[in-house]
Amino acid sequence: MAGKKPVARRHVGKDAPKVAPKKNAAAAEKKFGKAARQAAEKGGKKPGAWRDAEQPRVSHAAAPIPAEALGTVAVSVSRTIDASPSEIFRAFNDPTRRQWGSAFGYKVMNAVAPRFLRLMLHDGTLVSVSIGRKGNARCAVELEHSRLPDVATGERMKAEWRDGLGRMAEQLDELF
């Protein structure tokens, strides 16, 4: 008897402690499969995907950085235009349809047709354009012009973009 280890005994009967699964086993199986259910029932190590899903999502862009800290200014303009997303996208992307924006010399850096464009102007500033559908024949155009040197330039560019989007709306009305 000297070489034998003591055996742990289980509680049996009404004095036995109630053992509940660590997590909802049915939900674990539904989301992550049978192995996750077994882990939940046994209280063992959770699969990595399950642990990651339990972590709260943190947005890295939660707090905006002040313009003074970056040394740049950004302005945004939005307008609803009576046209389809593809027509508005072509008005930005097709050089033959850019008469509305003759004041803006830009090149398209990247695009996701017909919903998004990123433009670089001749002065090195960036413009992000989002096009969202509003019903059958209208779209919301949201534009953000960033890397502007100061607030005065930002206000001037905001007014120019408002005028430009107005000219675009008129041009698209004439075409269609």
PyMOL commands that set and color helices and strands:
alter all, ss='L'
color gray80, all
select helices_A, chain A and resi 25-32+34-42+48-54+67-70+85-93+95-97+99-101+151-175
alter helices_A, ss='H'
color red, helices_A
select strands_A, chain A and resi 73-81+106-112+116-121+126-133+139-148
alter strands_A, ss='S'
color yellow, strands_A
deselect
rebuild
show_as cartoon
